[in-house]
């Protein structure tokens, strides 16, 4: 006769099987990563630099204008997207995960 304490119930067996099937993903959500924080800091730095660095009072040309700032922000965005793509390249999730 089986001891009731050693035989798992059907509910606990199903819970254990579900826990085995629900393996965590390899990556975190994008907003929780340090690369997102660095990206935001770099974009803010570019915007501040574009606002501070301007034409001199003698009528010179603005060495770091809005056009160049947008270009650098675009480069940062492409780099961030590539970094996230590489981070997620090895991860997998089940189709029924929500």
Buried (B, 14 or more C-beta within 10 A) or exposed (E): EEEEEEEEEEEEEEEEEEEEEEEEEEBEEBEEBEEBEEBEEBBEEBBEEBEEEEEEEEEEEEEBEEEBBEEBBEEBEEEBEEBBEEBBEEEEEEEEEE
